[in-house]
Amino acid sequence: MIYINNLIKTPLYQQIYQQIKSEIIIGNLKAGDKLISTRELAKTLCVSRNTVERAYFQLCIEGYVISKVGSGFVVQTIDDNLFVESKGTSDTTANESHNENEIFNLEAVESEKYYKYNFEYGSLDSEGFPYSLWRRLTSEALNSEDIRDINNYSDKQGDISLRIEIMKHLRKSRGIRCSPNQIILCSGVQHAIDLICKLIPFEERKLAMEEPGYNGAKIVFNNNGFEIFPVPVGIDGIRLKELVNLNVKAVYITPSHQFPTGAIMPIQNRNELLNWATQNNVFIIEDDYDSEFRYNSRPIPSLQSINVNDRVIYLGTFSKALSPGLRMSYMVLPNSLIARYNDIFSGYYSTVSWLQQKVVSLYIERGHFERYIRKSCLLNKNKHDILVKTVNDVMGDKVNIYGNNAGLHILLEFLNGESQDWLIKRAKEYKVKVYPTYPYWINEDNCPKNIILLGFSSLSEKEIVEGVNILNKAWFKNINR
């Protein structure tokens, strides 16, 4: 059986991967055995399906399992001789044993409880997805004249019909003016960032990032050899006075809803940032990850829409507004990078399924996407408002709420100084999962110890109320510290 230990810093997918790998190595999982489906395992462990898929993908890469159409993931034949311990590896073995003990800690396993309420960020309510319509559009795509394209390698930038629809959508919703030639379809934002990294010469790989900021981007930049300069975030987003003194060639920011603080960069700061980027030949990577979800104000223009000097690389995604399971994002390159992109990626093909692209194209073209965004925004506004109201009602002046009025999460600051570790541990004892904020800091020592993150998009309104009341009991009722 697989267990998740939330008291250690080992990523969840890595815990799953290491445990399955160990089961294969010691023979508990044999060649030909079929792994439990990603959906079932995610449900059992109370983690996102993406987490399980990432673990399975790593097992595939290393040859422990193979993905078979119609059969799922099947264990491969492994040569036992590969695992014979060689002399002189006692230190390595001891370290590996220590890491495994951390994961398989018996005390943690015995106390492990399945979470009844998971305030996870990013996952969506499964009941909201348009299943019937999606099946109908998929059938239409499979029966269209374009079906012959399913047997061809796709354009590296993605299906032209979808790029045209994205262009129209961005012009209407974010004020972005671009051509389909500037749009590239990607398999998620991290894939898009990885492509962007390749466009920046090795000698120019110095990048500024918000502190705190999106750790998924930080990982990709690190893996591509970037020197990262963290810049503190204030109430107006990234602090420009500190940014402009850096000698960098790129800056990654989330100006419309800073992750995770929720800060919004005002228009005067945006203009100042664009002017600095132009004067210093810096590219701005604008991640507009959840711009659809604003609850009490109109969205302000994207940086790309007010950029006149070709310095902004715009990132968008369907993960928050439609489904993270689609694994589909897009970027809008400035014209100045198109030639370099075509040169570097001339032998590449699109990594996004043609069928998924075709279905999404039809979905946007028929107006379904715009209607779905309105519906989803209203649904999540109600959840957001209920979460904020319930926290205020039951916790009162014991906490401050940050990042509200937009997005799919909030931050809670505990005014009596309760630590993240203690808060997470207490919540776990009551079968509620909440999340730390230290992963979003490059310098973890600077992370406030009394702030946690609560996502709400995957919970029902009833679950939110119940979960917050249980958290209040866990954190504030009859506690002897």
FIKEDREN-867976 format. One record per residue (C-alpha): residue number from 1; y, x, z negated. Coordinates in nm, 2 decimals, decimal comma. Layout:
BEGIN
+-----+--------+--------+--------+
! pos !     yy !     xx !     zz !
+-----+--------+--------+--------+
! NUM !      Y !      X !      Z !
...
+-----+--------+--------+--------+
REM end
This chain:
BEGIN
+-----+--------+--------+--------+
! pos !     yy !     xx !     zz !
+-----+--------+--------+--------+
!   1 !   0,00 !   0,00 !   0,00 !
!   2 !   0,35 !   0,12 !   0,08 !
!   3 !   0,62 !   0,13 !  -0,19 !
!   4 !   0,99 !   0,18 !  -0,17 !
!   5 !   1,16 !   0,39 !  -0,45 !
!   6 !   1,53 !   0,30 !  -0,46 !
!   7 !   1,59 !   0,55 !  -0,74 !
!   8 !   1,57 !   0,85 !  -0,51 !
!   9 !   1,80 !   0,95 !  -0,22 !
!  10 !   1,52 !   0,98 !   0,04 !
!  11 !   1,61 !   0,74 !   0,32 !
!  12 !   1,40 !   0,42 !   0,33 !
!  13 !   1,26 !   0,49 !   0,67 !
!  14 !   1,15 !   0,84 !   0,57 !
!  15 !   0,97 !   0,70 !   0,26 !
!  16 !   0,78 !   0,46 !   0,49 !
!  17 !   0,71 !   0,73 !   0,75 !
!  18 !   0,58 !   0,98 !   0,49 !
!  19 !   0,35 !   0,74 !   0,32 !
!  20 !   0,19 !   0,62 !   0,65 !
!  21 !   0,16 !   0,98 !   0,76 !
!  22 !  -0,02 !   1,07 !   0,44 !
!  23 !  -0,26 !   0,78 !   0,48 !
!  24 !  -0,35 !   0,90 !   0,83 !
!  25 !  -0,39 !   1,26 !   0,72 !
!  26 !  -0,62 !   1,18 !   0,43 !
!  27 !  -0,82 !   0,94 !   0,64 !
!  28 !  -0,74 !   0,61 !   0,48 !
!  29 !  -0,60 !   0,51 !   0,82 !
!  30 !  -0,84 !   0,60 !   1,09 !
!  31 !  -0,81 !   0,65 !   1,47 !
!  32 !  -0,79 !   0,30 !   1,63 !
!  33 !  -0,66 !   0,13 !   1,32 !
!  34 !  -0,37 !  -0,10 !   1,39 !
!  35 !  -0,05 !  -0,07 !   1,18 !
!  36 !   0,09 !  -0,38 !   1,03 !
!  37 !   0,36 !  -0,52 !   1,26 !
!  38 !   0,72 !  -0,41 !   1,20 !
!  39 !   0,83 !  -0,76 !   1,12 !
!  40 !   0,56 !  -0,82 !   0,86 !
!  41 !   0,61 !  -0,48 !   0,69 !
!  42 !   0,99 !  -0,53 !   0,68 !
!  43 !   0,94 !  -0,87 !   0,52 !
!  44 !   0,69 !  -0,73 !   0,27 !
!  45 !   0,91 !  -0,44 !   0,17 !
!  46 !   1,24 !  -0,64 !   0,18 !
!  47 !   1,40 !  -0,39 !   0,42 !
!  48 !   1,54 !  -0,43 !   0,76 !
!  49 !   1,31 !  -0,43 !   1,06 !
!  50 !   1,52 !  -0,15 !   1,21 !
!  51 !   1,42 !   0,07 !   0,91 !
!  52 !   1,05 !   0,01 !   0,98 !
!  53 !   1,09 !   0,06 !   1,35 !
!  54 !   1,26 !   0,39 !   1,28 !
!  55 !   0,97 !   0,50 !   1,07 !
!  56 !   0,72 !   0,39 !   1,33 !
!  57 !   0,92 !   0,57 !   1,60 !
!  58 !   0,90 !   0,89 !   1,41 !
!  59 !   0,53 !   0,86 !   1,38 !
!  60 !   0,51 !   0,80 !   1,76 !
!  61 !   0,72 !   1,11 !   1,83 !
!  62 !   0,49 !   1,33 !   1,61 !
!  63 !   0,17 !   1,18 !   1,77 !
!  64 !   0,03 !   1,01 !   1,47 !
!  65 !   0,04 !   0,66 !   1,63 !
!  66 !   0,09 !   0,52 !   1,98 !
!  67 !   0,27 !   0,21 !   2,08 !
!  68 !   0,05 !  -0,02 !   2,30 !
!  69 !   0,17 !  -0,33 !   2,48 !
!  70 !   0,01 !  -0,63 !   2,32 !
!  71 !  -0,15 !  -0,43 !   2,04 !
!  72 !   0,15 !  -0,29 !   1,85 !
!  73 !   0,11 !   0,05 !   1,69 !
!  74 !  -0,23 !   0,21 !   1,68 !
!  75 !  -0,34 !   0,53 !   1,49 !
!  76 !  -0,42 !   0,83 !   1,72 !
!  77 !  -0,71 !   1,07 !   1,68 !
!  78 !  -0,59 !   1,36 !   1,47 !
!  79 !  -0,76 !   1,70 !   1,46 !
!  80 !  -0,86 !   1,77 !   1,10 !
!  81 !  -0,81 !   2,15 !   1,16 !
!  82 !  -0,44 !   2,09 !   1,20 !
!  83 !  -0,42 !   2,03 !   0,82 !
!  84 !  -0,61 !   2,33 !   0,69 !
!  85 !  -0,38 !   2,51 !   0,44 !
!  86 !  -0,30 !   2,87 !   0,53 !
!  87 !  -0,25 !   3,15 !   0,28 !
!  88 !   0,10 !   3,23 !   0,16 !
!  89 !   0,22 !   2,87 !   0,18 !
!  90 !   0,20 !   2,79 !  -0,19 !
!  91 !   0,58 !   2,76 !  -0,23 !
!  92 !   0,61 !   2,53 !   0,07 !
!  93 !   0,31 !   2,32 !  -0,05 !
!  94 !   0,47 !   2,30 !  -0,40 !
!  95 !   0,80 !   2,18 !  -0,25 !
!  96 !   0,62 !   1,92 !  -0,04 !
!  97 !   0,42 !   1,81 !  -0,34 !
!  98 !   0,74 !   1,77 !  -0,54 !
!  99 !   0,89 !   1,56 !  -0,26 !
! 100 !   0,58 !   1,34 !  -0,25 !
! 101 !   0,58 !   1,30 !  -0,62 !
! 102 !   0,93 !   1,18 !  -0,60 !
! 103 !   0,83 !   0,91 !  -0,35 !
! 104 !   0,49 !   0,82 !  -0,52 !
! 105 !   0,62 !   0,84 !  -0,87 !
! 106 !   0,37 !   0,63 !  -1,06 !
! 107 !   0,62 !   0,50 !  -1,31 !
! 108 !   0,85 !   0,38 !  -1,02 !
! 109 !   0,55 !   0,23 !  -0,84 !
! 110 !   0,44 !   0,04 !  -1,15 !
! 111 !   0,79 !  -0,10 !  -1,21 !
! 112 !   0,86 !  -0,18 !  -0,84 !
! 113 !   0,94 !  -0,54 !  -0,78 !
! 114 !   1,00 !  -0,73 !  -0,46 !
! 115 !   1,36 !  -0,83 !  -0,43 !
! 116 !   1,43 !  -1,20 !  -0,43 !
! 117 !   1,79 !  -1,14 !  -0,32 !
! 118 !   1,90 !  -0,86 !  -0,09 !
! 119 !   2,27 !  -0,80 !  -0,04 !
! 120 !   2,20 !  -0,58 !   0,26 !
! 121 !   2,48 !  -0,49 !   0,50 !
! 122 !   2,44 !  -0,55 !   0,87 !
! 123 !   2,13 !  -0,77 !   0,90 !
! 124 !   2,20 !  -1,12 !   1,01 !
! 125 !   2,07 !  -1,46 !   0,90 !
! 126 !   1,76 !  -1,52 !   1,11 !
! 127 !   1,83 !  -1,89 !   1,14 !
! 128 !   2,15 !  -1,83 !   1,33 !
! 129 !   2,01 !  -1,67 !   1,64 !
! 130 !   1,99 !  -1,90 !   1,95 !
! 131 !   1,62 !  -1,88 !   2,00 !
! 132 !   1,57 !  -2,18 !   2,23 !
! 133 !   1,86 !  -2,08 !   2,46 !
! 134 !   1,74 !  -1,72 !   2,46 !
! 135 !   1,40 !  -1,82 !   2,58 !
! 136 !   1,55 !  -2,04 !   2,85 !
! 137 !   1,78 !  -1,76 !   2,98 !
! 138 !   1,49 !  -1,51 !   2,96 !
! 139 !   1,28 !  -1,75 !   3,18 !
! 140 !   1,57 !  -1,79 !   3,42 !
! 141 !   1,61 !  -1,41 !   3,45 !
! 142 !   1,24 !  -1,37 !   3,51 !
! 143 !   1,25 !  -1,63 !   3,79 !
! 144 !   1,57 !  -1,52 !   3,95 !
! 145 !   1,60 !  -1,32 !   4,28 !
! 146 !   1,70 !  -1,02 !   4,07 !
! 147 !   1,36 !  -0,99 !   3,91 !
! 148 !   1,27 !  -0,72 !   4,16 !
! 149 !   1,51 !  -0,50 !   3,97 !
! 150 !   1,27 !  -0,49 !   3,68 !
! 151 !   1,05 !  -0,25 !   3,88 !
! 152 !   1,34 !  -0,02 !   3,95 !
! 153 !   1,51 !   0,25 !   3,74 !
! 154 !   1,85 !   0,11 !   3,62 !
! 155 !   2,19 !   0,26 !   3,68 !
! 156 !   2,27 !   0,50 !   3,41 !
! 157 !   2,57 !   0,30 !   3,31 !
! 158 !   2,38 !  -0,03 !   3,29 !
! 159 !   2,36 !  -0,34 !   3,50 !
! 160 !   2,68 !  -0,40 !   3,69 !
! 161 !   2,68 !  -0,78 !   3,63 !
! 162 !   2,67 !  -0,72 !   3,25 !
! 163 !   2,94 !  -0,46 !   3,27 !
! 164 !   3,16 !  -0,70 !   3,46 !
! 165 !   3,11 !  -0,97 !   3,19 !
! 166 !   3,18 !  -0,72 !   2,91 !
! 167 !   3,50 !  -0,62 !   3,09 !
! 168 !   3,61 !  -0,98 !   3,10 !
! 169 !   3,52 !  -1,04 !   2,74 !
! 170 !   3,71 !  -0,73 !   2,62 !
! 171 !   4,02 !  -0,82 !   2,81 !
! 172 !   4,02 !  -1,17 !   2,66 !
! 173 !   3,92 !  -1,08 !   2,30 !
! 174 !   4,06 !  -0,73 !   2,25 !
! 175 !   4,33 !  -0,69 !   2,51 !
! 176 !   4,14 !  -0,41 !   2,67 !
! 177 !   4,20 !  -0,34 !   3,04 !
! 178 !   3,93 !  -0,13 !   3,21 !
! 179 !   3,71 !  -0,13 !   3,51 !
! 180 !   3,33 !  -0,18 !   3,51 !
! 181 !   3,31 !   0,19 !   3,61 !
! 182 !   3,44 !   0,29 !   3,27 !
! 183 !   3,18 !   0,09 !   3,08 !
! 184 !   2,84 !   0,24 !   2,97 !
! 185 !   2,56 !   0,04 !   2,82 !
! 186 !   2,38 !   0,21 !   2,53 !
! 187 !   2,09 !   0,16 !   2,29 !
! 188 !   2,31 !   0,11 !   1,98 !
! 189 !   2,63 !   0,28 !   1,86 !
! 190 !   2,45 !   0,60 !   1,75 !
! 191 !   2,32 !   0,64 !   2,10 !
! 192 !   2,67 !   0,59 !   2,24 !
! 193 !   2,81 !   0,85 !   1,99 !
! 194 !   2,53 !   1,09 !   2,10 !
! 195 !   2,64 !   1,06 !   2,46 !
! 196 !   3,00 !   1,12 !   2,36 !
! 197 !   2,90 !   1,43 !   2,18 !
! 198 !   2,76 !   1,57 !   2,50 !
! 199 !   3,10 !   1,51 !   2,67 !
! 200 !   3,28 !   1,74 !   2,43 !
! 201 !   3,24 !   2,12 !   2,50 !
! 202 !   3,06 !   2,32 !   2,23 !
! 203 !   3,37 !   2,53 !   2,17 !
! 204 !   3,57 !   2,21 !   2,10 !
! 205 !   3,33 !   2,05 !   1,86 !
! 206 !   3,57 !   2,00 !   1,57 !
! 207 !   3,60 !   1,65 !   1,45 !
! 208 !   3,79 !   1,45 !   1,19 !
! 209 !   3,62 !   1,16 !   1,02 !
! 210 !   3,73 !   0,90 !   0,77 !
! 211 !   3,63 !   0,97 !   0,41 !
! 212 !   3,45 !   0,75 !   0,32 !
! 213 !   3,31 !   0,65 !   0,66 !
! 214 !   3,01 !   0,53 !   0,86 !
! 215 !   2,73 !   0,76 !   0,77 !
! 216 !   2,53 !   0,67 !   1,08 !
! 217 !   2,80 !   0,84 !   1,29 !
! 218 !   2,82 !   1,14 !   1,06 !
! 219 !   2,45 !   1,21 !   1,11 !
! 220 !   2,48 !   1,21 !   1,49 !
! 221 !   2,78 !   1,44 !   1,49 !
! 222 !   2,60 !   1,68 !   1,25 !
! 223 !   2,30 !   1,68 !   1,48 !
! 224 !   2,52 !   1,78 !   1,77 !
! 225 !   2,67 !   2,08 !   1,59 !
! 226 !   3,01 !   1,94 !   1,51 !
! 227 !   3,22 !   2,08 !   1,23 !
! 228 !   3,34 !   1,77 !   1,05 !
! 229 !   3,67 !   1,75 !   0,86 !
! 230 !   3,68 !   1,46 !   0,62 !
! 231 !   4,02 !   1,28 !   0,59 !
! 232 !   4,08 !   1,05 !   0,30 !
! 233 !   4,13 !   0,68 !   0,36 !
! 234 !   4,42 !   0,48 !   0,20 !
! 235 !   4,53 !   0,12 !   0,21 !
! 236 !   4,64 !   0,17 !   0,57 !
! 237 !   4,32 !   0,34 !   0,69 !
! 238 !   4,29 !   0,71 !   0,76 !
! 239 !   4,58 !   0,91 !   0,61 !
! 240 !   4,78 !   1,04 !   0,91 !
! 241 !   4,98 !   1,30 !   0,71 !
! 242 !   4,66 !   1,49 !   0,64 !
! 243 !   4,50 !   1,42 !   0,98 !
! 244 !   4,79 !   1,56 !   1,19 !
! 245 !   4,76 !   1,90 !   1,02 !
! 246 !   4,41 !   1,95 !   1,13 !
! 247 !   4,31 !   2,16 !   1,43 !
! 248 !   4,05 !   1,92 !   1,58 !
! 249 !   3,96 !   1,79 !   1,93 !
! 250 !   3,83 !   1,45 !   1,83 !
! 251 !   3,87 !   1,19 !   1,56 !
! 252 !   3,62 !   0,91 !   1,48 !
! 253 !   3,78 !   0,61 !   1,32 !
! 254 !   3,73 !   0,23 !   1,25 !
! 255 !   4,09 !   0,12 !   1,25 !
! 256 !   4,05 !  -0,26 !   1,27 !
! 257 !   3,82 !  -0,29 !   0,97 !
! 258 !   3,76 !   0,05 !   0,81 !
! 259 !   3,41 !   0,10 !   0,70 !
! 260 !   3,34 !   0,07 !   0,42 !
! 261 !   3,68 !   0,01 !   0,25 !
! 262 !   3,80 !  -0,27 !   0,48 !
! 263 !   4,14 !  -0,11 !   0,53 !
! 264 !   4,33 !  -0,21 !   0,84 !
! 265 !   4,55 !   0,04 !   1,02 !
! 266 !   4,90 !  -0,12 !   1,09 !
! 267 !   5,05 !  -0,11 !   1,43 !
! 268 !   5,30 !   0,17 !   1,35 !
! 269 !   5,02 !   0,40 !   1,23 !
! 270 !   4,83 !   0,32 !   1,55 !
! 271 !   5,12 !   0,43 !   1,76 !
! 272 !   5,17 !   0,74 !   1,56 !
! 273 !   4,80 !   0,83 !   1,59 !
! 274 !   4,81 !   0,78 !   1,97 !
! 275 !   5,12 !   0,99 !   2,00 !
! 276 !   4,96 !   1,27 !   1,80 !
! 277 !   4,64 !   1,25 !   2,01 !
! 278 !   4,84 !   1,28 !   2,33 !
! 279 !   5,05 !   1,57 !   2,21 !
! 280 !   4,74 !   1,77 !   2,08 !
! 281 !   4,49 !   1,67 !   2,35 !
! 282 !   4,27 !   1,50 !   2,10 !
! 283 !   4,02 !   1,22 !   2,19 !
! 284 !   4,01 !   0,92 !   1,96 !
! 285 !   3,67 !   0,76 !   1,92 !
! 286 !   3,75 !   0,40 !   1,82 !
! 287 !   3,45 !   0,21 !   1,66 !
! 288 !   3,54 !  -0,16 !   1,68 !
! 289 !   3,21 !  -0,25 !   1,52 !
! 290 !   3,29 !  -0,60 !   1,37 !
! 291 !   3,62 !  -0,70 !   1,51 !
! 292 !   3,49 !  -1,05 !   1,57 !
! 293 !   3,49 !  -1,13 !   1,20 !
! 294 !   3,84 !  -1,19 !   1,07 !
! 295 !   3,87 !  -1,48 !   0,84 !
! 296 !   4,23 !  -1,53 !   0,73 !
! 297 !   4,44 !  -1,35 !   1,00 !
! 298 !   4,45 !  -1,28 !   1,37 !
! 299 !   4,29 !  -0,96 !   1,50 !
! 300 !   4,55 !  -0,69 !   1,57 !
! 301 !   4,52 !  -0,50 !   1,90 !
! 302 !   4,26 !  -0,24 !   1,95 !
! 303 !   4,38 !   0,12 !   1,99 !
! 304 !   4,24 !   0,12 !   2,34 !
! 305 !   4,45 !  -0,18 !   2,44 !
! 306 !   4,78 !  -0,01 !   2,35 !
! 307 !   4,68 !   0,34 !   2,47 !
! 308 !   4,87 !   0,45 !   2,78 !
! 309 !   4,77 !   0,82 !   2,79 !
! 310 !   4,39 !   0,79 !   2,83 !
! 311 !   4,30 !   0,93 !   2,49 !
! 312 !   4,07 !   0,66 !   2,35 !
! 313 !   3,69 !   0,62 !   2,37 !
! 314 !   3,62 !   0,26 !   2,27 !
! 315 !   3,29 !   0,16 !   2,11 !
! 316 !   3,16 !  -0,20 !   2,08 !
! 317 !   2,83 !  -0,35 !   1,98 !
! 318 !   2,63 !  -0,67 !   2,00 !
! 319 !   2,46 !  -0,59 !   1,67 !
! 320 !   2,70 !  -0,78 !   1,44 !
! 321 !   2,80 !  -1,06 !   1,67 !
! 322 !   2,46 !  -1,14 !   1,82 !
! 323 !   2,16 !  -0,94 !   1,69 !
! 324 !   2,09 !  -0,58 !   1,58 !
! 325 !   1,74 !  -0,62 !   1,72 !
! 326 !   1,88 !  -0,62 !   2,07 !
! 327 !   1,97 !  -0,25 !   2,03 !
! 328 !   2,26 !  -0,29 !   2,27 !
! 329 !   2,61 !  -0,14 !   2,25 !
! 330 !   2,86 !  -0,02 !   2,50 !
! 331 !   3,15 !   0,22 !   2,53 !
! 332 !   3,46 !   0,23 !   2,74 !
! 333 !   3,54 !   0,58 !   2,86 !
! 334 !   3,89 !   0,69 !   2,95 !
! 335 !   3,93 !   0,76 !   3,32 !
! 336 !   3,97 !   1,13 !   3,24 !
! 337 !   3,61 !   1,16 !   3,12 !
! 338 !   3,44 !   0,96 !   3,40 !
! 339 !   3,39 !   1,27 !   3,63 !
! 340 !   3,25 !   1,47 !   3,34 !
! 341 !   3,02 !   1,19 !   3,24 !
! 342 !   2,88 !   1,16 !   3,60 !
! 343 !   2,83 !   1,53 !   3,62 !
! 344 !   2,65 !   1,57 !   3,28 !
! 345 !   2,44 !   1,26 !   3,31 !
! 346 !   2,38 !   1,26 !   3,69 !
! 347 !   2,00 !   1,26 !   3,65 !
! 348 !   1,99 !   1,00 !   3,37 !
! 349 !   1,89 !   0,63 !   3,38 !
! 350 !   1,99 !   0,35 !   3,15 !
! 351 !   1,80 !   0,34 !   2,82 !
! 352 !   1,86 !  -0,04 !   2,78 !
! 353 !   1,60 !  -0,29 !   2,90 !
! 354 !   1,69 !  -0,45 !   3,24 !
! 355 !   1,57 !  -0,79 !   3,11 !
! 356 !   1,78 !  -0,78 !   2,80 !
! 357 !   2,08 !  -0,68 !   3,00 !
! 358 !   2,02 !  -0,97 !   3,24 !
! 359 !   1,98 !  -1,22 !   2,96 !
! 360 !   2,30 !  -1,10 !   2,78 !
! 361 !   2,49 !  -1,11 !   3,11 !
! 362 !   2,39 !  -1,47 !   3,17 !
! 363 !   2,47 !  -1,55 !   2,80 !
! 364 !   2,82 !  -1,42 !   2,83 !
! 365 !   2,88 !  -1,56 !   3,18 !
! 366 !   2,79 !  -1,92 !   3,08 !
! 367 !   3,03 !  -1,91 !   2,78 !
! 368 !   2,76 !  -1,91 !   2,52 !
! 369 !   2,86 !  -1,58 !   2,36 !
! 370 !   3,22 !  -1,69 !   2,30 !
! 371 !   3,09 !  -2,02 !   2,14 !
! 372 !   2,84 !  -1,82 !   1,94 !
! 373 !   3,10 !  -1,59 !   1,80 !
! 374 !   3,32 !  -1,88 !   1,69 !
! 375 !   3,02 !  -2,04 !   1,52 !
! 376 !   2,90 !  -1,71 !   1,36 !
! 377 !   3,25 !  -1,63 !   1,24 !
! 378 !   3,28 !  -1,97 !   1,07 !
! 379 !   2,93 !  -1,93 !   0,92 !
! 380 !   3,01 !  -1,59 !   0,78 !
! 381 !   3,36 !  -1,70 !   0,67 !
! 382 !   3,20 !  -1,96 !   0,45 !
! 383 !   2,95 !  -1,71 !   0,31 !
! 384 !   3,23 !  -1,46 !   0,25 !
! 385 !   3,45 !  -1,72 !   0,08 !
! 386 !   3,16 !  -1,84 !  -0,14 !
! 387 !   3,07 !  -1,48 !  -0,23 !
! 388 !   3,43 !  -1,40 !  -0,33 !
! 389 !   3,48 !  -1,72 !  -0,52 !
! 390 !   3,15 !  -1,69 !  -0,71 !
! 391 !   3,22 !  -1,33 !  -0,80 !
! 392 !   3,57 !  -1,43 !  -0,93 !
! 393 !   3,43 !  -1,73 !  -1,12 !
! 394 !   3,15 !  -1,55 !  -1,30 !
! 395 !   3,27 !  -1,19 !  -1,33 !
! 396 !   3,65 !  -1,25 !  -1,35 !
! 397 !   3,85 !  -0,96 !  -1,46 !
! 398 !   3,55 !  -0,73 !  -1,50 !
! 399 !   3,56 !  -0,64 !  -1,13 !
! 400 !   3,80 !  -0,58 !  -0,84 !
! 401 !   3,71 !  -0,69 !  -0,49 !
! 402 !   3,79 !  -0,48 !  -0,19 !
! 403 !   3,74 !  -0,52 !   0,18 !
! 404 !   3,75 !  -0,90 !   0,18 !
! 405 !   3,90 !  -1,13 !   0,45 !
! 406 !   3,70 !  -0,96 !   0,72 !
! 407 !   3,36 !  -0,81 !   0,81 !
! 408 !   3,02 !  -0,87 !   0,67 !
! 409 !   3,05 !  -0,70 !   0,33 !
! 410 !   3,27 !  -0,64 !   0,03 !
! 411 !   3,31 !  -0,36 !  -0,23 !
! 412 !   3,30 !  -0,43 !  -0,60 !
! 413 !   3,48 !  -0,20 !  -0,84 !
! 414 !   3,37 !  -0,22 !  -1,20 !
! 415 !   3,67 !  -0,18 !  -1,43 !
! 416 !   3,47 !  -0,07 !  -1,74 !
! 417 !   3,34 !   0,22 !  -1,54 !
! 418 !   2,98 !   0,11 !  -1,50 !
! 419 !   2,80 !   0,36 !  -1,27 !
! 420 !   2,64 !   0,29 !  -0,94 !
! 421 !   2,31 !   0,41 !  -1,05 !
! 422 !   2,31 !   0,19 !  -1,36 !
! 423 !   2,43 !  -0,11 !  -1,17 !
! 424 !   2,16 !  -0,07 !  -0,90 !
! 425 !   1,89 !  -0,01 !  -1,16 !
! 426 !   1,99 !  -0,32 !  -1,36 !
! 427 !   2,01 !  -0,54 !  -1,05 !
! 428 !   1,66 !  -0,42 !  -0,95 !
! 429 !   1,52 !  -0,53 !  -1,29 !
! 430 !   1,64 !  -0,88 !  -1,20 !
! 431 !   1,49 !  -0,86 !  -0,84 !
! 432 !   1,83 !  -0,82 !  -0,67 !
! 433 !   1,91 !  -0,54 !  -0,44 !
! 434 !   2,27 !  -0,40 !  -0,42 !
! 435 !   2,38 !  -0,08 !  -0,25 !
! 436 !   2,55 !   0,25 !  -0,34 !
! 437 !   2,85 !   0,38 !  -0,16 !
! 438 !   2,79 !   0,76 !  -0,20 !
! 439 !   2,60 !   0,78 !   0,14 !
! 440 !   2,94 !   0,71 !   0,31 !
! 441 !   3,10 !   1,02 !   0,16 !
! 442 !   3,08 !   1,37 !   0,31 !
! 443 !   3,18 !   1,51 !  -0,02 !
! 444 !   2,97 !   1,29 !  -0,25 !
! 445 !   3,14 !   1,44 !  -0,56 !
! 446 !   3,46 !   1,25 !  -0,45 !
! 447 !   3,28 !   0,91 !  -0,44 !
! 448 !   3,40 !   0,68 !  -0,72 !
! 449 !   3,10 !   0,62 !  -0,94 !
! 450 !   3,19 !   0,26 !  -1,03 !
! 451 !   3,18 !   0,09 !  -0,68 !
! 452 !   2,89 !  -0,08 !  -0,51 !
! 453 !   2,86 !  -0,25 !  -0,17 !
! 454 !   2,74 !  -0,61 !  -0,12 !
! 455 !   2,66 !  -0,74 !   0,22 !
! 456 !   2,62 !  -1,11 !   0,27 !
! 457 !   2,54 !  -1,20 !   0,63 !
! 458 !   2,16 !  -1,22 !   0,59 !
! 459 !   2,17 !  -1,45 !   0,29 !
! 460 !   2,22 !  -1,83 !   0,28 !
! 461 !   2,52 !  -1,97 !   0,08 !
! 462 !   2,27 !  -2,09 !  -0,19 !
! 463 !   2,12 !  -1,75 !  -0,22 !
! 464 !   2,46 !  -1,59 !  -0,25 !
! 465 !   2,56 !  -1,81 !  -0,54 !
! 466 !   2,22 !  -1,76 !  -0,71 !
! 467 !   2,22 !  -1,39 !  -0,65 !
! 468 !   2,57 !  -1,33 !  -0,79 !
! 469 !   2,49 !  -1,54 !  -1,10 !
! 470 !   2,18 !  -1,33 !  -1,16 !
! 471 !   2,39 !  -1,01 !  -1,11 !
! 472 !   2,64 !  -1,13 !  -1,37 !
! 473 !   2,35 !  -1,18 !  -1,61 !
! 474 !   2,21 !  -0,83 !  -1,53 !
! 475 !   2,54 !  -0,65 !  -1,57 !
! 476 !   2,74 !  -0,83 !  -1,83 !
! 477 !   2,52 !  -1,05 !  -2,06 !
! 478 !   2,37 !  -0,91 !  -2,38 !
! 479 !   2,39 !  -0,54 !  -2,26 !
! 480 !   2,36 !  -0,26 !  -2,51 !
! 481 !   2,49 !   0,05 !  -2,34 !
+-----+--------+--------+--------+
REM end
